């Protein structure tokens, strides 16, 4: 089974370095163009099943891809981005200023992975959620080619889990808007292999 993990198109929050988390932010004009481009790339792919986060930026991207396949779109809340609680809607600079003590303490204790931002979700819980929905998808579908439109945090968590990366190493790679990360899942071995990571050839 091949699983195509697709990050949504660009949003204004991405451009302006605003924490959006699981806020329902739509695509901007560039994001809509990116969605059209990745939809065209997937036009010839033998996609048999589609899943999407319930957040609008992912749904817009998924619907663009699905116009060439006309599949039932499975909308899953568990595919949405990490909740960043009080940080959502704030710029990185605002967060650095307003939460300096929290950030310093978390860094000193080296518990970025397990400690959530105020009112939010930890990366540990995000990883559990990401792997649970991925495993449910592979267990409930018999199709060979499955597209999953989701978010950078979800994809990073999945890759980090498969590679058994410590949390300190998970910023060693990027997941760009409308990038494609391909997993191959072996039912017999119950094992994922990474076939492609952060592929953005369609944007070049």
Secondary structure as UniProt FT lines:
FT   STRAND          2..7
FT   HELIX           12..15
FT   TURN            16..17
FT   TURN            21..22
FT   HELIX           29..42
FT   TURN            43..44
FT   STRAND          49..53
FT   HELIX           56..66
FT   TURN            67..69
FT   STRAND          73..76
FT   HELIX           77..79
FT   HELIX           85..87
FT   TURN            88..89
FT   HELIX           92..98
FT   HELIX           100..108
FT   TURN            109..110
FT   TURN            112..114
FT   TURN            118..119
FT   HELIX           123..140
FT   STRAND          145..150
FT   HELIX           152..162
FT   TURN            163..164
FT   HELIX           167..169
FT   TURN            170..171
FT   TURN            177..178
FT   STRAND          180..186
FT   TURN            187..190
FT   STRAND          191..199
FT   HELIX           201..203
//
